[in-house]
Amino acid sequence: MKKKITIIGSAYPYRGGIAASNERLAYAFQAQGHRVDLQTFSLQYPDFLFPGKTQYATEDAPENLQIYRSINSMNPLNWWQTGRKIAQQRPDVVICRFWLPFMGPCFGTIGRMIKKNKHTQFITIADNIIPHEKRIGDKQLTQYF
């Protein structure tokens, strides 16, 4: 049975392994005939949390993927709105890519809103569940997620 799948996490125009992995996952689901969209960031995280030179990809956008820049990792009102919107769309499955405790409040709130629809199965792929660079509050942020 074909499903409606939403992937939450980093995707184009952001660069990196997690973004590329989420895009490849979307292509794999599409190849099986599923309807897929990716919900990525309008603001991923502030520059002071980004260790590299830029968060953004230099290559062209991936073709044939529906990528929406809907999530602001710093705005709690946005988390609520985004979660509510996804819940109303009633995807069969949401896959949330968790990789940094900083994202715990954002993704945790979005996930709570989605699960209220009593329809959507919420799945997490967790990378770096124990951060490489420990910060105060990491445990609590991860627990909230």
The first five atom37 places (N, CA, C, CB, O) and aatype in JSON, in Angstrom:
{
  "aatype": [12, 11, 11, 11, 9, 16, 9, 9, 7, 15, 0, 18, 14, 18, 1, 7, 7, 9, 0, 0, 15, 2, 6, 1, 10, 0, 18, 0, 13, 5, 0, 5, 7, 8, 1, 19, 3, 10, 5, 16, 13, 15, 10, 5, 18, 14, 3, 13, 10, 13, 14, 7, 11, 16, 5, 18, 0, 16, 6, 3, 0, 14, 6, 2, 10, 5, 9, 18, 1, 15, 9, 2, 15, 12, 2, 14, 10, 2, 17, 17, 5, 16, 7, 1, 11, 9, 0, 5, 5, 1, 14, 3, 19, 19, 9, 4, 1, 13, 17, 10, 14, 13, 12, 7, 14, 4, 13, 7, 16, 9, 7, 1, 12, 9, 11, 11, 2, 11, 8, 16, 5, 13, 9, 16, 9, 0, 3, 2, 9, 9, 14, 8, 6, 11, 1, 9, 7, 3, 11, 5, 10, 16, 5, 18, 13],
  "atom_mask": [
    [1, 1, 1, 1, 1],
    [1, 1, 1, 1, 1],
    [1, 1, 1, 1, 1],
    [1, 1, 1, 1, 1],
    [1, 1, 1, 1, 1],
    [1, 1, 1, 1, 1],
    [1, 1, 1, 1, 1],
    [1, 1, 1, 1, 1],
    [1, 1, 1, 0, 1],
    [1, 1, 1, 1, 1],
    [1, 1, 1, 1, 1],
    [1, 1, 1, 1, 1],
    [1, 1, 1, 1, 1],
    [1, 1, 1, 1, 1],
    [1, 1, 1, 1, 1],
    [1, 1, 1, 0, 1],
    [1, 1, 1, 0, 1],
    [1, 1, 1, 1, 1],
    [1, 1, 1, 1, 1],
    [1, 1, 1, 1, 1],
    [1, 1, 1, 1, 1],
    [1, 1, 1, 1, 1],
    [1, 1, 1, 1, 1],
    [1, 1, 1, 1, 1],
    [1, 1, 1, 1, 1],
    [1, 1, 1, 1, 1],
    [1, 1, 1, 1, 1],
    [1, 1, 1, 1, 1],
    [1, 1, 1, 1, 1],
    [1, 1, 1, 1, 1],
    [1, 1, 1, 1, 1],
    [1, 1, 1, 1, 1],
    [1, 1, 1, 0, 1],
    [1, 1, 1, 1, 1],
    [1, 1, 1, 1, 1],
    [1, 1, 1, 1, 1],
    [1, 1, 1, 1, 1],
    [1, 1, 1, 1, 1],
    [1, 1, 1, 1, 1],
    [1, 1, 1, 1, 1],
    [1, 1, 1, 1, 1],
    [1, 1, 1, 1, 1],
    [1, 1, 1, 1, 1],
    [1, 1, 1, 1, 1],
    [1, 1, 1, 1, 1],
    [1, 1, 1, 1, 1],
    [1, 1, 1, 1, 1],
    [1, 1, 1, 1, 1],
    [1, 1, 1, 1, 1],
    [1, 1, 1, 1, 1],
    [1, 1, 1, 1, 1],
    [1, 1, 1, 0, 1],
    [1, 1, 1, 1, 1],
    [1, 1, 1, 1, 1],
    [1, 1, 1, 1, 1],
    [1, 1, 1, 1, 1],
    [1, 1, 1, 1, 1],
    [1, 1, 1, 1, 1],
    [1, 1, 1, 1, 1],
    [1, 1, 1, 1, 1],
    [1, 1, 1, 1, 1],
    [1, 1, 1, 1, 1],
    [1, 1, 1, 1, 1],
    [1, 1, 1, 1, 1],
    [1, 1, 1, 1, 1],
    [1, 1, 1, 1, 1],
    [1, 1, 1, 1, 1],
    [1, 1, 1, 1, 1],
    [1, 1, 1, 1, 1],
    [1, 1, 1, 1, 1],
    [1, 1, 1, 1, 1],
    [1, 1, 1, 1, 1],
    [1, 1, 1, 1, 1],
    [1, 1, 1, 1, 1],
    [1, 1, 1, 1, 1],
    [1, 1, 1, 1, 1],
    [1, 1, 1, 1, 1],
    [1, 1, 1, 1, 1],
    [1, 1, 1, 1, 1],
    [1, 1, 1, 1, 1],
    [1, 1, 1, 1, 1],
    [1, 1, 1, 1, 1],
    [1, 1, 1, 0, 1],
    [1, 1, 1, 1, 1],
    [1, 1, 1, 1, 1],
    [1, 1, 1, 1, 1],
    [1, 1, 1, 1, 1],
    [1, 1, 1, 1, 1],
    [1, 1, 1, 1, 1],
    [1, 1, 1, 1, 1],
    [1, 1, 1, 1, 1],
    [1, 1, 1, 1, 1],
    [1, 1, 1, 1, 1],
    [1, 1, 1, 1, 1],
    [1, 1, 1, 1, 1],
    [1, 1, 1, 1, 1],
    [1, 1, 1, 1, 1],
    [1, 1, 1, 1, 1],
    [1, 1, 1, 1, 1],
    [1, 1, 1, 1, 1],
    [1, 1, 1, 1, 1],
    [1, 1, 1, 1, 1],
    [1, 1, 1, 1, 1],
    [1, 1, 1, 0, 1],
    [1, 1, 1, 1, 1],
    [1, 1, 1, 1, 1],
    [1, 1, 1, 1, 1],
    [1, 1, 1, 0, 1],
    [1, 1, 1, 1, 1],
    [1, 1, 1, 1, 1],
    [1, 1, 1, 0, 1],
    [1, 1, 1, 1, 1],
    [1, 1, 1, 1, 1],
    [1, 1, 1, 1, 1],
    [1, 1, 1, 1, 1],
    [1, 1, 1, 1, 1],
    [1, 1, 1, 1, 1],
    [1, 1, 1, 1, 1],
    [1, 1, 1, 1, 1],
    [1, 1, 1, 1, 1],
    [1, 1, 1, 1, 1],
    [1, 1, 1, 1, 1],
    [1, 1, 1, 1, 1],
    [1, 1, 1, 1, 1],
    [1, 1, 1, 1, 1],
    [1, 1, 1, 1, 1],
    [1, 1, 1, 1, 1],
    [1, 1, 1, 1, 1],
    [1, 1, 1, 1, 1],
    [1, 1, 1, 1, 1],
    [1, 1, 1, 1, 1],
    [1, 1, 1, 1, 1],
    [1, 1, 1, 1, 1],
    [1, 1, 1, 1, 1],
    [1, 1, 1, 1, 1],
    [1, 1, 1, 1, 1],
    [1, 1, 1, 0, 1],
    [1, 1, 1, 1, 1],
    [1, 1, 1, 1, 1],
    [1, 1, 1, 1, 1],
    [1, 1, 1, 1, 1],
    [1, 1, 1, 1, 1],
    [1, 1, 1, 1, 1],
    [1, 1, 1, 1, 1],
    [1, 1, 1, 1, 1]
  ],
  "atom_positions": [
    [[0.83, -1.17, 0.0], [0.0, 0.0, 0.0], [0.89, 1.25, 0.0], [-0.95, -0.01, 1.21], [1.82, 1.36, 0.8]],
    [[0.6, 2.17, -0.9], [1.38, 3.39, -1.03], [1.05, 4.34, 0.12], [1.12, 4.08, -2.39], [-0.11, 4.46, 0.52]],
    [[2.07, 5.0, 0.64], [1.9, 5.86, 1.8], [2.32, 7.29, 1.5], [2.69, 5.32, 2.97], [3.08, 7.56, 0.57]],
    [[1.8, 8.2, 2.32], [2.23, 9.59, 2.33], [3.25, 9.7, 3.45], [1.01, 10.58, 2.53], [2.94, 9.44, 4.61]],
    [[4.49, 10.08, 3.09], [5.6, 10.12, 4.05], [6.17, 11.53, 4.1], [6.71, 9.1, 3.66], [6.41, 12.16, 3.06]],
    [[6.37, 12.03, 5.31], [7.02, 13.32, 5.52], [8.32, 13.08, 6.27], [6.09, 14.31, 6.3], [8.34, 12.39, 7.29]],
    [[9.39, 13.65, 5.75], [10.69, 13.57, 6.42], [10.99, 14.95, 6.99], [11.83, 13.1, 5.43], [10.97, 15.95, 6.27]],
    [[11.27, 15.0, 8.29], [11.59, 16.25, 8.98], [13.08, 16.25, 9.28], [10.74, 16.42, 10.28], [13.6, 15.32, 9.9]],
    [[13.77, 17.29, 8.85], [15.19, 17.42, 9.16], [15.9, 18.23, 8.09], [0.0, 0.0, 0.0], [15.28, 18.87, 7.25]],
    [[17.18, 18.19, 8.15], [18.0, 18.96, 7.22], [17.86, 18.42, 5.8], [19.46, 18.93, 7.67], [17.88, 17.21, 5.58]],
    [[17.74, 19.33, 4.84], [17.68, 19.0, 3.42], [18.09, 20.27, 2.66], [16.23, 18.49, 2.98], [18.28, 21.33, 3.26]],
    [[18.21, 20.16, 1.35], [18.6, 21.31, 0.55], [17.72, 22.51, 0.9], [18.49, 20.98, -0.95], [16.51, 22.35, 1.02]],
    [[18.27, 23.69, 1.06], [19.57, 24.19, 0.63], [20.7, 23.98, 1.62], [19.46, 25.63, 0.33], [21.79, 24.51, 1.43]],
    [[20.46, 23.21, 2.68], [21.52, 22.94, 3.64], [22.4, 21.81, 3.13], [20.94, 22.58, 5.02], [21.95, 20.93, 2.39]],
    [[23.65, 21.85, 3.52], [24.61, 20.86, 3.05], [24.91, 19.88, 4.17], [25.91, 21.54, 2.57], [24.52, 20.08, 5.32]],
    [[25.61, 18.82, 3.82], [26.08, 17.88, 4.82], [25.49, 16.5, 4.66], [0.0, 0.0, 0.0], [24.58, 16.28, 3.86]],
    [[26.03, 15.59, 5.43], [25.66, 14.19, 5.33], [24.22, 13.91, 5.72], [0.0, 0.0, 0.0], [23.58, 13.05, 5.11]],
    [[23.71, 14.6, 6.71], [22.33, 14.35, 7.13], [21.37, 14.84, 6.06], [22.03, 15.04, 8.47], [20.39, 14.15, 5.75]],
    [[21.63, 16.01, 5.5], [20.77, 16.52, 4.41], [20.8, 15.55, 3.23], [21.23, 17.94, 3.97], [19.75, 15.21, 2.69]],
    [[21.99, 15.12, 2.83], [22.11, 14.19, 1.7], [21.42, 12.87, 1.99], [23.59, 13.95, 1.36], [20.77, 12.3, 1.12]],
    [[21.55, 12.38, 3.21], [20.91, 11.12, 3.6], [19.39, 11.24, 3.57], [21.38, 10.69, 5.0], [18.71, 10.33, 3.1]],
    [[18.86, 12.34, 4.07], [17.41, 12.55, 4.04], [16.9, 12.6, 2.6], [17.03, 13.84, 4.78], [15.84, 12.05, 2.29]],
    [[17.64, 13.27, 1.74], [17.23, 13.34, 0.32], [17.28, 11.97, -0.33], [18.14, 14.32, -0.44], [16.38, 11.62, -1.1]],
    [[18.31, 11.19, -0.05], [18.4, 9.83, -0.61], [17.28, 8.94, -0.09], [19.76, 9.21, -0.27], [16.74, 8.12, -0.83]],
    [[16.93, 9.11, 1.17], [15.82, 8.35, 1.75], [14.52, 8.7, 1.02], [15.69, 8.63, 3.26], [13.72, 7.82, 0.72]],
    [[14.32, 9.98, 0.76], [13.12, 10.41, 0.03], [13.08, 9.79, -1.36], [13.08, 11.96, -0.07], [12.03, 9.3, -1.79]],
    [[14.2, 9.79, -2.06], [14.25, 9.17, -3.4], [13.93, 7.68, -3.32], [15.65, 9.38, -4.03], [13.22, 7.16, -4.19]],
    [[14.44, 7.0, -2.3], [14.19, 5.56, -2.16], [12.7, 5.29, -1.94], [15.02, 4.97, -0.99], [12.14, 4.36, -2.52]],
    [[12.05, 6.09, -1.11], [10.6, 5.93, -0.9], [9.83, 6.25, -2.18], [10.12, 6.84, 0.25], [8.86, 5.56, -2.5]],
    [[10.23, 7.28, -2.9], [9.56, 7.62, -4.16], [9.7, 6.49, -5.16], [10.13, 8.92, -4.74], [8.76, 6.19, -5.9]],
    [[10.86, 5.86, -5.2], [11.09, 4.75, -6.13], [10.14, 3.58, -5.84], [12.55, 4.29, -6.06], [9.85, 2.78, -6.72]],
    [[9.67, 3.48, -4.6], [8.72, 2.44, -4.22], [7.27, 2.9, -4.43], [8.93, 2.04, -2.76], [6.33, 2.17, -4.12]],
    [[7.11, 4.11, -4.96], [5.77, 4.6, -5.27], [5.1, 5.43, -4.18], [0.0, 0.0, 0.0], [3.94, 5.82, -4.33]],
    [[5.81, 5.72, -3.1], [5.23, 6.51, -2.02], [5.29, 8.0, -2.36], [5.96, 6.22, -0.69], [6.16, 8.43, -3.12]],
    [[4.37, 8.78, -1.78], [4.4, 10.24, -1.9], [5.24, 10.78, -0.74], [2.95, 10.86, -1.89], [4.97, 10.45, 0.42]],
    [[6.23, 11.59, -1.05], [7.18, 12.03, -0.04], [7.37, 13.55, -0.12], [8.54, 11.31, -0.2], [7.46, 14.12, -1.21]],
    [[7.43, 14.17, 1.05], [7.89, 15.56, 1.11], [8.88, 15.68, 2.25], [6.7, 16.55, 1.28], [8.85, 14.9, 3.21]],
    [[9.76, 16.66, 2.13], [10.74, 16.94, 3.17], [10.43, 18.3, 3.76], [12.2, 16.89, 2.6], [10.22, 19.27, 3.04]],
    [[10.4, 18.37, 5.08], [10.22, 19.63, 5.79], [11.56, 19.98, 6.41], [9.08, 19.53, 6.9], [12.03, 19.33, 7.34]],
    [[12.18, 21.03, 5.86], [13.48, 21.45, 6.35], [13.38, 22.85, 6.95], [14.53, 21.42, 5.22], [12.29, 23.33, 7.24]],
    [[14.49, 23.48, 7.13], [14.57, 24.7, 7.91], [14.54, 25.98, 7.08], [15.8, 24.69, 8.72], [15.14, 26.06, 6.0]],
    [[13.84, 26.97, 7.6], [14.03, 28.34, 7.14], [15.22, 28.92, 7.91], [12.72, 29.21, 7.35], [15.97, 29.74, 7.38]],
    [[15.39, 28.48, 9.15], [16.58, 28.76, 9.96], [16.95, 27.47, 10.65], [16.34, 29.93, 11.0], [16.22, 26.97, 11.5]],
    [[18.12, 26.92, 10.27], [18.53, 25.63, 10.88], [19.07, 25.87, 12.28], [19.61, 24.93, 10.01], [18.52, 25.34, 13.25]],
    [[20.13, 26.63, 12.4], [20.58, 27.08, 13.71], [21.44, 28.32, 13.56], [21.37, 25.97, 14.44], [21.98, 28.58, 12.49]],
    [[21.55, 29.07, 14.63], [22.32, 30.32, 14.54], [23.79, 30.03, 14.23], [22.21, 31.11, 15.84], [24.31, 28.96, 14.54]],
    [[24.42, 30.99, 13.62], [25.81, 30.83, 13.18], [26.75, 30.41, 14.31], [26.31, 32.11, 12.57], [27.7, 29.67, 14.07]],
    [[26.5, 30.87, 15.53], [27.42, 30.54, 16.62], [27.43, 29.04, 16.95], [27.06, 31.33, 17.86], [28.37, 28.56, 17.57]],
    [[26.4, 28.31, 16.53], [26.36, 26.86, 16.77], [26.91, 26.07, 15.59], [24.95, 26.42, 17.06], [27.09, 24.85, 15.68]],
    [[27.16, 26.75, 14.47], [27.64, 26.04, 13.28], [29.16, 26.09, 13.24], [27.04, 26.65, 11.99], [29.74, 27.17, 13.19]],
    [[29.83, 24.92, 13.26], [31.29, 24.89, 13.35], [32.01, 25.2, 12.03], [31.72, 23.56, 13.83], [33.19, 25.53, 12.07]],
    [[31.36, 25.1, 10.89], [32.03, 25.27, 9.61], [31.88, 26.68, 9.06], [0.0, 0.0, 0.0], [31.5, 27.61, 9.76]],
    [[32.2, 26.81, 7.77], [32.15, 28.12, 7.12], [30.74, 28.5, 6.7], [33.06, 28.13, 5.92], [30.34, 29.65, 6.85]],
    [[29.99, 27.55, 6.18], [28.63, 27.84, 5.75], [27.73, 26.63, 5.93], [28.61, 28.3, 4.29], [28.19, 25.49, 5.83]],
    [[26.47, 26.88, 6.2], [25.49, 25.82, 6.34], [24.91, 25.42, 4.99], [24.38, 26.26, 7.29], [24.23, 24.39, 4.89]],
    [[25.16, 26.22, 3.97], [24.44, 26.08, 2.71], [25.22, 25.33, 1.64], [24.07, 27.43, 2.2], [26.44, 25.43, 1.54]],
    [[24.48, 24.56, 0.84], [25.05, 23.8, -0.28], [25.43, 24.76, -1.41], [24.06, 22.72, -0.78], [24.82, 25.82, -1.57]],
    [[26.42, 24.37, -2.17], [26.83, 25.17, -3.33], [26.3, 24.57, -4.63], [28.36, 25.28, -3.4], [26.28, 25.24, -5.66]],
    [[25.86, 23.33, -4.59], [25.35, 22.67, -5.8], [23.87, 23.0, -6.01], [25.54, 21.15, -5.7], [23.23, 23.61, -5.16]],
    [[23.36, 22.6, -7.14], [21.95, 22.83, -7.48], [21.04, 21.97, -6.6], [21.69, 22.53, -8.96], [21.47, 20.97, -6.03]],
    [[19.8, 22.4, -6.5], [18.8, 21.66, -5.73], [18.58, 20.28, -6.33], [17.47, 22.44, -5.68], [18.66, 20.11, -7.55]],
    [[18.32, 19.29, -5.49], [18.0, 17.96, -6.02], [16.7, 18.02, -6.83], [17.87, 16.92, -4.87], [15.78, 18.76, -6.49]],
    [[16.65, 17.24, -7.88], [15.48, 17.25, -8.75], [14.4, 16.31, -8.23], [15.87, 16.86, -10.18], [14.69, 15.3, -7.58]],
    [[13.16, 16.67, -8.52], [11.99, 15.82, -8.23], [11.77, 15.52, -6.76], [12.12, 14.54, -8.97], [11.25, 14.47, -6.41]],
    [[12.18, 16.45, -5.9], [11.88, 16.32, -4.48], [11.08, 17.53, -4.03], [13.19, 16.17, -3.64], [11.37, 18.66, -4.42]],
    [[10.07, 17.29, -3.22], [9.29, 18.38, -2.64], [9.9, 18.74, -1.29], [7.77, 17.99, -2.49], [9.71, 18.04, -0.29]],
    [[10.66, 19.84, -1.29], [11.34, 20.3, -0.09], [10.73, 21.64, 0.31], [12.89, 20.43, -0.32], [10.71, 22.58, -0.47]],
    [[10.24, 21.7, 1.55], [9.62, 22.91, 2.07], [10.47, 23.46, 3.22], [8.17, 22.64, 2.53], [10.78, 22.74, 4.16]],
    [[10.82, 24.72, 3.12], [11.59, 25.39, 4.18], [10.6, 25.95, 5.2], [12.52, 26.52, 3.59], [10.25, 27.13, 5.14]],
    [[10.17, 25.12, 6.11], [9.06, 25.48, 7.0], [9.44, 25.61, 8.47], [8.0, 24.46, 6.87], [8.66, 26.16, 9.25]],
    [[10.61, 25.14, 8.88], [10.94, 25.03, 10.3], [11.97, 26.09, 10.7], [11.46, 23.63, 10.63], [13.04, 26.19, 10.1]],
    [[11.63, 26.86, 11.72], [12.58, 27.8, 12.32], [12.98, 27.23, 13.67], [11.96, 29.25, 12.46], [12.16, 27.2, 14.59]],
    [[14.2, 26.78, 13.79], [14.64, 26.08, 14.99], [14.65, 26.96, 16.24], [16.02, 25.52, 14.78], [14.77, 26.44, 17.35]],
    [[14.52, 28.27, 16.08], [14.58, 29.2, 17.2], [13.22, 29.75, 17.62], [15.5, 30.34, 16.86], [13.14, 30.48, 18.61]],
    [[12.15, 29.43, 16.9], [10.87, 30.09, 17.11], [9.8, 29.09, 17.6], [10.4, 30.77, 15.82], [9.26, 28.33, 16.79]],
    [[9.5, 29.07, 18.89], [8.51, 28.13, 19.41], [7.13, 28.24, 18.76], [8.37, 28.33, 20.89], [6.44, 27.23, 18.62]],
    [[6.71, 29.43, 18.37], [5.42, 29.57, 17.67], [5.45, 28.84, 16.33], [5.07, 31.06, 17.46], [4.46, 28.24, 15.93]],
    [[6.58, 28.89, 15.66], [6.74, 28.18, 14.4], [6.65, 26.68, 14.61], [8.08, 28.55, 13.74], [6.07, 25.98, 13.78]],
    [[7.21, 26.17, 15.69], [7.18, 24.72, 15.95], [5.74, 24.26, 16.07], [7.96, 24.37, 17.25], [5.36, 23.24, 15.49]],
    [[4.95, 25.01, 16.8], [3.55, 24.68, 17.0], [2.8, 24.74, 15.67], [2.92, 25.63, 18.02], [2.03, 23.83, 15.35]],
    [[3.03, 25.8, 14.89], [2.35, 25.96, 13.6], [2.75, 24.84, 12.63], [2.68, 27.33, 12.98], [1.9, 24.28, 11.94]],
    [[4.04, 24.54, 12.59], [4.53, 23.5, 11.68], [3.97, 22.13, 12.07], [6.07, 23.46, 11.68], [3.51, 21.38, 11.21]],
    [[4.01, 21.81, 13.36], [3.46, 20.54, 13.82], [1.98, 20.42, 13.52], [0.0, 0.0, 0.0], [1.51, 19.36, 13.09]],
    [[1.26, 21.48, 13.74], [-0.19, 21.48, 13.48], [-0.47, 21.3, 11.99], [-0.83, 22.79, 13.99], [-1.37, 20.55, 11.61]],
    [[0.28, 21.99, 11.15], [0.09, 21.89, 9.7], [0.36, 20.46, 9.21], [1.01, 22.88, 8.97], [-0.42, 19.92, 8.42]],
    [[1.45, 19.87, 9.68], [1.77, 18.5, 9.27], [0.69, 17.55, 9.79], [3.18, 18.07, 9.79], [0.27, 16.64, 9.07]],
    [[0.25, 17.74, 11.01], [-0.81, 16.89, 11.58], [-2.07, 16.96, 10.73], [-1.12, 17.3, 13.03], [-2.72, 15.94, 10.49]],
    [[-2.41, 18.15, 10.27], [-3.61, 18.32, 9.45], [-3.46, 17.66, 8.08], [-3.91, 19.8, 9.27], [-4.45, 17.23, 7.49]],
    [[-2.23, 17.56, 7.59], [-1.99, 16.9, 6.3], [-2.11, 15.38, 6.44], [-0.59, 17.27, 5.76], [-2.24, 14.68, 5.44]],
    [[-2.08, 14.88, 7.65], [-2.26, 13.47, 7.97], [-1.36, 12.52, 7.16], [-3.7, 13.1, 7.75], [-1.86, 11.58, 6.53]],
    [[-0.04, 12.76, 7.18], [0.8, 11.76, 6.53], [0.67, 10.44, 7.26], [2.27, 12.23, 6.48], [0.37, 10.4, 8.46]],
    [[0.9, 9.36, 6.55], [0.86, 8.05, 7.18], [2.06, 7.86, 8.1], [0.83, 6.94, 6.12], [1.96, 7.26, 9.17]],
    [[3.21, 8.39, 7.66], [4.45, 8.23, 8.41], [5.2, 9.57, 8.4], [5.34, 7.1, 7.81], [5.28, 10.24, 7.38]],
    [[5.74, 9.94, 9.57], [6.69, 11.04, 9.67], [7.99, 10.45, 10.18], [6.16, 12.2, 10.61], [8.02, 9.74, 11.18]],
    [[9.07, 10.76, 9.47], [10.4, 10.34, 9.89], [11.14, 11.61, 10.29], [11.17, 9.54, 8.75], [11.36, 12.5, 9.46]],
    [[11.52, 11.69, 11.56], [12.22, 12.86, 12.07], [13.68, 12.5, 12.3], [11.56, 13.38, 13.38], [13.99, 11.54, 13.0]],
    [[14.56, 13.28, 11.71], [16.0, 13.03, 11.82], [16.56, 13.88, 12.94], [16.73, 13.34, 10.48], [16.67, 15.1, 12.81]],
    [[16.92, 13.25, 14.05], [17.44, 13.93, 15.24], [18.93, 13.73, 15.33], [16.74, 13.43, 16.52], [19.41, 12.59, 15.31]],
    [[19.69, 14.83, 15.43], [21.14, 14.69, 15.48], [21.82, 15.63, 16.47], [21.71, 14.93, 14.14], [23.03, 15.55, 16.65]],
    [[21.08, 16.51, 17.12], [21.71, 17.51, 17.97], [20.73, 17.89, 19.08], [22.14, 18.76, 17.15], [19.59, 18.24, 18.8]],
    [[21.16, 17.84, 20.35], [20.25, 18.18, 21.43], [19.58, 19.55, 21.26], [20.99, 18.15, 22.73], [18.44, 19.73, 21.69]],
    [[20.27, 20.49, 20.65], [19.69, 21.81, 20.41], [18.34, 21.7, 19.69], [20.66, 22.66, 19.58], [17.46, 22.54, 19.89]],
    [[18.17, 20.67, 18.85], [16.92, 20.48, 18.11], [15.82, 19.81, 18.93], [17.18, 19.66, 16.87], [14.69, 19.69, 18.46]],
    [[16.13, 19.38, 20.15], [15.15, 18.68, 20.98], [13.85, 19.44, 21.19], [0.0, 0.0, 0.0], [12.78, 18.87, 20.95]],
    [[13.89, 20.68, 21.63], [12.63, 21.41, 21.82], [11.84, 21.59, 20.53], [12.9, 22.76, 22.43], [10.62, 21.44, 20.52]],
    [[12.52, 21.92, 19.46], [11.87, 22.12, 18.16], [11.21, 20.84, 17.68], [12.89, 22.62, 17.11], [10.0, 20.81, 17.44]],
    [[11.99, 19.78, 17.54], [11.45, 18.52, 17.02], [10.48, 17.87, 18.01], [12.58, 17.57, 16.7], [9.49, 17.26, 17.6]],
    [[10.76, 18.0, 19.31], [9.85, 17.43, 20.3], [8.48, 18.07, 20.25], [0.0, 0.0, 0.0], [7.46, 17.38, 20.34]],
    [[8.45, 19.39, 20.1], [7.16, 20.09, 20.02], [6.43, 19.75, 18.73], [7.38, 21.61, 20.11], [5.23, 19.49, 18.75]],
    [[7.15, 19.76, 17.61], [6.53, 19.4, 16.33], [5.97, 17.98, 16.41], [7.57, 19.51, 15.18], [4.84, 17.73, 15.97]],
    [[6.74, 17.06, 16.96], [6.28, 15.67, 17.08], [5.05, 15.53, 17.95], [0.0, 0.0, 0.0], [4.14, 14.77, 17.62]],
    [[5.0, 16.25, 19.05], [3.83, 16.19, 19.92], [2.58, 16.68, 19.2], [4.06, 17.02, 21.18], [1.49, 16.11, 19.37]],
    [[2.73, 17.72, 18.41], [1.58, 18.25, 17.66], [1.11, 17.23, 16.61], [1.95, 19.58, 16.97], [-0.09, 17.02, 16.45]],
    [[2.05, 16.6, 15.92], [1.7, 15.63, 14.88], [0.98, 14.43, 15.49], [2.97, 15.16, 14.13], [-0.02, 13.97, 14.94]],
    [[1.47, 13.93, 16.62], [0.89, 12.73, 17.22], [-0.53, 12.93, 17.71], [1.75, 12.27, 18.35], [-1.24, 11.96, 17.97]],
    [[-0.96, 14.17, 17.85], [-2.33, 14.45, 18.28], [-3.35, 14.03, 17.23], [-2.49, 15.92, 18.59], [-4.53, 13.85, 17.56]],
    [[-2.94, 13.86, 15.98], [-3.92, 13.48, 14.95], [-4.32, 12.01, 15.03], [-3.36, 13.78, 13.56], [-5.24, 11.59, 14.33]],
    [[-3.66, 11.23, 15.86], [-4.01, 9.81, 16.1], [-3.96, 8.96, 14.83], [-5.39, 9.72, 16.71], [-4.52, 7.86, 14.79]],
    [[-3.29, 9.45, 13.81], [-3.19, 8.72, 12.54], [-1.73, 8.46, 12.16], [-3.88, 9.5, 11.42], [-1.38, 7.37, 11.74]],
    [[-0.92, 9.47, 12.32], [0.45, 9.43, 11.81], [1.38, 8.63, 12.72], [0.98, 10.84, 11.65], [1.42, 8.83, 13.93]],
    [[2.12, 7.72, 12.08], [3.18, 7.0, 12.8], [4.42, 7.88, 12.8], [3.47, 5.59, 12.14], [4.86, 8.33, 11.74]],
    [[4.99, 8.13, 13.97], [6.15, 9.02, 14.11], [7.38, 8.18, 14.4], [5.92, 10.07, 15.24], [7.44, 7.48, 15.4]],
    [[8.36, 8.26, 13.51], [9.59, 7.47, 13.61], [10.78, 8.43, 13.69], [9.74, 6.49, 12.39], [10.79, 9.48, 13.05]],
    [[11.76, 8.06, 14.48], [12.97, 8.88, 14.6], [14.18, 8.1, 14.12], [13.18, 9.35, 16.05], [14.35, 6.92, 14.44]],
    [[15.01, 8.77, 13.35], [16.36, 8.28, 13.07], [17.28, 9.2, 13.88], [16.71, 8.3, 11.5], [17.33, 10.4, 13.64]],
    [[17.99, 8.63, 14.83], [18.83, 9.42, 15.74], [20.3, 9.22, 15.42], [18.54, 9.06, 17.2], [20.81, 8.1, 15.45]],
    [[20.97, 10.31, 15.14], [22.42, 10.33, 14.93], [23.04, 11.1, 16.09], [22.81, 10.98, 13.54], [22.44, 12.04, 16.61]],
    [[24.22, 10.71, 16.5], [24.95, 11.45, 17.54], [24.08, 11.67, 18.78], [25.42, 12.8, 16.99], [24.05, 12.78, 19.32]],
    [[23.4, 10.65, 19.24], [22.52, 10.8, 20.39], [23.31, 11.27, 21.61], [21.8, 9.47, 20.69], [22.78, 11.94, 22.49]],
    [[24.58, 10.91, 21.65], [25.51, 11.48, 22.63], [26.41, 12.41, 21.84], [26.34, 10.35, 23.42], [27.24, 11.95, 21.05]],
    [[26.27, 13.72, 22.04], [26.99, 14.7, 21.2], [28.5, 14.55, 21.3], [26.59, 16.11, 21.59], [29.04, 14.13, 22.33]],
    [[29.18, 14.91, 20.21], [30.64, 14.91, 20.18], [31.2, 15.96, 21.15], [31.15, 15.18, 18.74], [32.16, 15.69, 21.88]],
    [[30.6, 17.14, 21.14], [31.0, 18.22, 22.04], [29.87, 18.41, 23.05], [31.3, 19.55, 21.26], [28.79, 18.88, 22.7]],
    [[30.12, 18.05, 24.3], [29.07, 18.13, 25.31], [28.84, 19.58, 25.73], [29.43, 17.27, 26.54], [29.77, 20.37, 25.86]],
    [[27.55, 19.9, 25.93], [27.16, 21.24, 26.38], [26.19, 21.08, 27.55], [26.51, 22.07, 25.23], [25.53, 20.05, 27.7]],
    [[26.11, 22.11, 28.35], [25.15, 22.13, 29.46], [23.75, 22.03, 28.87], [25.31, 23.43, 30.33], [23.41, 22.74, 27.92]],
    [[22.94, 21.15, 29.43], [21.55, 21.01, 29.0], [21.31, 19.95, 27.94], [0.0, 0.0, 0.0], [20.16, 19.67, 27.6]],
    [[22.38, 19.34, 27.4], [22.2, 18.34, 26.34], [21.25, 17.22, 26.76], [23.55, 17.74, 25.96], [20.38, 16.82, 25.99]],
    [[21.43, 16.71, 27.96], [20.61, 15.59, 28.42], [19.13, 15.98, 28.49], [21.09, 15.1, 29.81], [18.27, 15.23, 28.03]],
    [[18.85, 17.15, 29.04], [17.48, 17.6, 29.19], [16.83, 17.87, 27.83], [17.43, 18.85, 30.05], [15.67, 17.54, 27.62]],
    [[17.58, 18.47, 26.91], [17.04, 18.75, 25.58], [16.73, 17.46, 24.84], [18.03, 19.59, 24.77], [15.7, 17.35, 24.17]],
    [[17.63, 16.48, 24.95], [17.4, 15.19, 24.29], [16.22, 14.48, 24.93], [18.67, 14.31, 24.37], [15.41, 13.87, 24.23]],
    [[16.1, 14.54, 26.25], [14.97, 13.9, 26.92], [13.66, 14.54, 26.51], [15.13, 13.99, 28.43], [12.65, 13.83, 26.37]],
    [[13.63, 15.85, 26.31], [12.4, 16.5, 25.87], [11.98, 15.97, 24.5], [12.58, 18.03, 25.83], [10.8, 15.72, 24.24]],
    [[12.96, 15.8, 23.63], [12.64, 15.24, 22.3], [12.03, 13.88, 22.46], [13.89, 15.17, 21.41], [11.69, 13.24, 21.47]]
  ]
}
